Amino acid sequence: IYMWTHTSTHCVCVCVCVCVCVCVLPRATNVSLSSATVVGRHVRSSYKHLQGDVRRRKLFSYQKFFLRIGKDGNVNGTKREDDPYSILEIKSVDVGVVAIRGLSSNHYLAIKKSGDLYGAREFGPDCRLIERIEENRYNTYASAEWRTKKNKCMFVGLNPRGKPLKGKKTRRKSRATHFLPMVVQPR
């Protein structure tokens, strides 16, 4: 900031000049594109520390159910706190994208193109879920692969009876799609 005054016989003038300095960060050019993706000013390879992060959790729904993946691949909710099929491993597979695996069932939480929830034996495109922390501190999980015909996200959700909601009927703001990740203590 630079300021000066000028005094004459009739008035006093005060002028203020503000200099604005703009810093532009250069795009990462020294990183090979085969190992990193440039997104604006950020390089995706700088998030490598987030990939492979595994968290052991129970997902407690806003509807008061624990999300469970049964040994046969059925996905639903349970009120039982000690249900071994409700213990899940949440693994980061990309920035903002996770895979959720039932520890006892060894099935991955997945969303079909039709919006149905199921447990997949093998990890595949249906198992890639976008994890988002909402304003109410609950998490939502949306399919990273599939969208509705109206280009809306399909979310993991449970109805008030603990039954899985069809992804095409879900919305991010709906409390049926909100889950609280609860830490599971190692045995």
N, C-alpha and C positions, 0 to 999 in steps of 0.2 A: 504494500500500500504506500502510495506516495501522496503527500499532501502539501499544498502551498497556499499562501494567502496573498491577496493583493489589496492594498488599501489606497483608496482615492479620497478626495474631499467629500464625495457624496455617499459612498457605500464601502462595505468590506466584502470582498468575494473570497469564498473558501472553495477550493476545487480539490476533489479527491479523485485520484486515478487508481484503479484497481487493475493489477496485472494478473491475468489468469494463466497459469502454467498447466499445460495438458501433457500428461505422460501417457504414451501409448506403448503398451508392452508388445514386443515383437512376437510374432507367431513362432512356434518352435520349428526351426528349420534344420537343426542339427540332429533331430530324431528321425530315424528311418520310419517311413509310413508302414512298413511291414510289421513293425513291433508296436506301433502306437497310432492312435487316431487323433487328429487335431480337431477339437470341438471349440470354435471361437479361439480364446486365448489359452484354453486348458488342453492339456495332453492327456489322453485316457491312460497312458502307461503310468502316469503319476498316481493312479488309484490301484496299482497292483497289490498294495498291502491290504486292500479290502477283499480281494478275491480269495476264496477258500476259507474265509472266516466261518467257523462253525459254532452255532449257539444251540444249547439244549434248552428247550422251552416247552411250556404248555400254552396253547392259545385259548384264552378264556374269552368267550364271546360276550357282547353287550347283552345278549339274550340269556346269560347266566349258564352257558354250557361250555364244556371243554371240547374243543375240536378233536376228533379221533379218526384214525385211519385203521380199520379193522384188518385182520389177517387175510380176509378174502378181498380186500381192496375197497370195501364199502366205506364211505365218508359220512359221518354224522356227528352229533353232539352227545355228550354224556354229562350227567350231574355228579358222577362218582369221581372224587378227587384222586383216588388211588388206581384208576384204570391205567394199566401199562400201555394201552394203545393210544393214549392221549399224550404220551411223551414224544416230542418231535425234535428233529434236528433241522435247524434253519441254516442253510449254507449259502453264502454269497457266491454267485456264479458270474456276475458282471456288476457294473455300477448300477445300484438300485434294483437289481434283479436277484431273486433268491430261488432256491430249491428247498422244498419242505419234505422231509422224509420221516415216516413213522418209525421210531426206533424198534419197537417190537414186531411190527408187521413187515418192515423192510420195503414198504411201498411209498412212492412219491405222490404227494398231493398234486392233482392234475385237473385241468379244465378242458373238456372236449370242445370241438368247434361248435357243437350244438348248445354248449353252456352247461352241460352236466359235469358235476364233480365226481371224481373217482380216484382210486389209488392205482398208480401205474407201477408195474414191477421194475421197469427200466426207466432211467432218466431220458426224457425226450422233449421236443418242443412244447408239448402240452403242460410240462412241469415247470416251465419258466414263468415265475410270478413277479410282478412289480410290487415291491414293498414300499408303502408310504406311511409316514407318521402323520396322523390327522391333527386338527386343532385341539381336539378333546383328549389327546395323548394316546388314543387307540391307534392300532395299525390296520391298514387295509391291504389286501392282496388281490391284484388284478392279473388276468392272463396277459403275458407279454406277447403271445402269439395270435390270439383270436380277439375279434371285436364283433359287435352286432352289425346288422345290415345298415343301421343308422350311424355306424362308426363310433359307438359307445363302448367303453371298457366293460368287460365281464368280471365280476368280483366273486371271491369266495364268500359265502354267507350261509347263516343258519336261521331258520324260522323260529318262532317262539316255542315250538315243540322239539327243537333240536334236529330237524330234518334239513338236508342241504337245499339251498335255493338254487334254482336254475340261473345260470350266469346272465342270461338275457334279461332277467327280471330285476337285476340288482343295480344299485347306483352307489357311488362313492359316499354320498351324504347319508345314505340309509344306515341306521344303527345296526341293522341285521348283518352288515358287512364289517363291523368294527370288532377287532380282537385285541386283547391285552396280552402281550407276551409275558408269561410268568416264568421266572428262573426256576429250573429244576436242579435241586441239589444232587451232586454225584453220590452214588451209593457206595 
